């Protein structure tokens, strides 16, 4: 997602830099393919940037805020920071407090949809006092939607939409794995009709990102608990994705999932016995 957004900003005329310090070879390849300039470390990124975007797994959001704050403390740079991670409103406010201690301001953001490789497929929600400044960046082909002046509002949108999108995929995955184990997969798929359309590719792509989804499920659980609801549902979803992350298919990159992948093959690589 980060490399795709960086590529969009470059296409819109922005100068985009990143650091690959401590990142994977896959991340490095995606950054190269997007034409993003690489700097040696985060301190250099903070020093050279007017706006710093954080796009990472949700479990790393608060650590990244601390690293950005430390990098700003080593220089006179005070870029605007936009956290676009899938985090709860409470976590967003923690990020805001960490950055404020270093004299930095936060724009709360969240991304809905796939990486922006097709115009109109991706939505970016922004909130906070300086959200309009982040919205002014050339996010070509991305629908930028303001959600108000309060940090946490944009994150709340993500927590609600992701609970449906990713919760539905987890439910479908468990249902079809159970159907396969009982030898009734074709009957279940037939009965589900449109609900199972494209299930093979949807489940396969989600499985390749399942490790990243675990933290997001915990963030959703915390968000729902803060709304007076039980966190049990999405703590269970976290357990679903944690189990999927242990299966062989999870080691594959999302972009390597075949468009016409076979459902039985996908489920076979996600079945519990594959992790033993």
N, C-alpha and C positions, 0 to 999 in steps of 0.2 A: 504493500500500500504506500509506504513512504517513498519508494523510488518512483512509483507511478505518479504520485502527486508532485514530486520534484520535477518529473518530466513535463507535466502539464504547465507548471509555473515557468519552466524554461521556454516552452512553446509560446507562452504569453508574454515573454520578454523580460522576465525576472532573472537576476543572477542567482544561481542556486549552488550552495556548497554543503558538504557533509563531511563527516569523519568516519572512517572505517576501522578506527582503533578498537580492537577487541570484537569486531563483527565477523560473521561467517563468510566463507567464500561465495556462497549464494548471494548474500547481501551485496558483496563487492561486485559480483557480476551484474546484478540488477542495476546498481548505481552506475556502472560503466555503460551499460546499454541505454540508460536514460540520459547519458551525457552530463551527469552531475559532477562538478569539480570536487575533488577530494582534498581535504586539508588534514594535517598530521594529527590533530587532536581536537577535543571539544573546546578547549580554551581558544584555539584559533577560530573555530566556528562562531563562538560567542563574540569574539573580538571583531570579526569581519561582518557580522550580520545586523540588519535592522530589525528583523523578525526571526525568531528561532521557533521552528515547529517540532514538537515532540510527537512522533508516530511510532509506537512500540507496543509490545505486549503489556496489558494493564498492570501486571505485577511489577513492572519496572518503572512505572510512572513516577512514583515518589522518589526513587533513587535517582532517576534522571533529573528531577527538579533539584535535588541536592547537588548533583554534579554541575548543573547549569549555574546554580547559585555560587558554588565554589569557583567556577571558571570566571564568573563576573567579578567575584571578589579579588581575583588576581589582576584585574585590569580596570580601566575606567568605563568599560563598555556596559551599557544598560539597554540591551535590546528588549523589545516586546516579546513575550513568550506565549505561544499558543499551544496548549496541551490538547491534542486531538485523539487521545487514547480512550478506550472503552472502560471508563472508571465511574464509580458512584459519585453523586454530588458531594458526599462527605469527603471522599478522596480528593476530588477537585479542590475543595476548600483547604485541605491539608497542603496540596501542591501550591495553592495561592499563598498560604502563610509562609511556606519555606522560601518561596521566591521573594516575597515582600521583605523578609529579613535581610535580603541582599540588595534591596532597592529596585527589584524588578516587578513588573506588573504582568498579570496573567489574563489571557483570553481563554475561556473555557470552550472547547470544541468537541464535536463528535462527528464521525463519518458513518454514513449509512449507505449500503450498497457495495458493489465490487470495486476493485481498483479502476480509476477513471480512464479506461481505454476506449470507451464509447460515450460520446456526448449524451448527457441526460440520464446516465445510469447511476450516477453517484451524487449523494446529497451531503453537504457540509453544514452542520448546525453550529452557530457561534453565539456566545453570550458573554457578558462582562462589559465593564465601563468603556473599554477601548476595542470592542468587537468590530466596530466599523472600520478600524484601521486594518485589521486582519482581513476583513471582507473585501477591502480594496485591492488586495493582491490579485494578480491575473490568473485566477482559477478557471482557465478556459475549459468549457464543457462540463464544469461541476456546478450544480445548483447550490448556491450559497444562501442559507436561510437564517436570518437573525431570530434569536429567541429571548431578547431582552438584556437588561443590564446586570443581571445577577449571575455570578459564578456558580455553577452547579446546574443551571437550567438546561444548557446544551447537553451536559452529561446525562441528565435525567431522561431526555428524549432517547438517547442511545440505549440506556438501561431498559426502557420500556419496549422499544422496537426489537432490540436484540433478544429479549426474553421470548418474543414470539418467533422470530426467525430461527434462532439457534435452538430454542427449546423444541420447536416443531421438528427440526432435523434430528435431534437426539431421540425424540419420541418415535419418529419414523424408523430410525436405525434400529432401535431396540425391538420394535414391532416386527420388522422384516428379518432380523436375526432370529427372533423367536419362531417366526413362520418357517424359516429355512430349517431350523433345528427339528421342527415337527413335520417336515415334509409337505407343507401346504403353502409354499411360497407363491406359486402361480395363482392359487385361489385367493390369497390375501391381496396380491397386487391387483387382480381383476376386480375384487370387491372395492378396493380403495379408489379405483378409477383415476381421475385427474390428480388426486392427492399423491399418487405414486408416480406421476409423470416425471421423467428425468431423474428418478430416484438414484440410479446407479452413479451418475456423475455428481449429483448433489451430495450424496453420502461420502463418496470417495474424496471429493475436494474438502469437505468438512473434516474428514478423518486426517488428512494431511496437515490440518491446522488445529487439530484437537488439543495438542499440548498448550497452545496459546489460549484456547477457549476456557481452560480450567479457571484461570484467574478471573476471566470475565464473568463466569458463572458465580463466583464468590462475590464479585462486585454487585451483580444483579440481586443476589440473595440479601446483601447488606442494604441495598436500596429499597427492596420490598419490606424488609424488617423495619426500616426507618419510616415507612408508610403505614406501619401497624399490621403488616401481613406476616405470615410465617416465612422464615427463610428456608424452611426444609425443602421446598420444591426445587429451588435452584442450587442448594447444597447437593441435592441428589443429582441434578444435571451436571454439576462439577465432577461428581464421581463417575458419571457416564463418560464424559470426555476424558477423564484421567485414565479410565480403562481402555478407551479407544486409542489413546496415545501410546499404549504399550504394544499395540498390534503392528504387524509388518507394514501394512499400508501407510501408517502414520509417518514412516521414514521417507516417503516419497514427497517431492516438491509439488505444490498445488498446480503449477504450470505444466507438470508432466502427466496430469490425469487426462487420459484419452477422452475425446468428445463422445465416443461410442462405446465406452467401457461397459462390460457385461455385468449385470446386477449380481448374478450368482458368484461370479469371480470376486467382485468387491466384497460381498458378504463373507465369502470364504476366507478372505484375507483379514477380516475383522472378527471372525468367530472366536469365542473364548479359547478354544483349543490351540489357536495360532500363537497365543501368548505364552504357552506352556513349554 
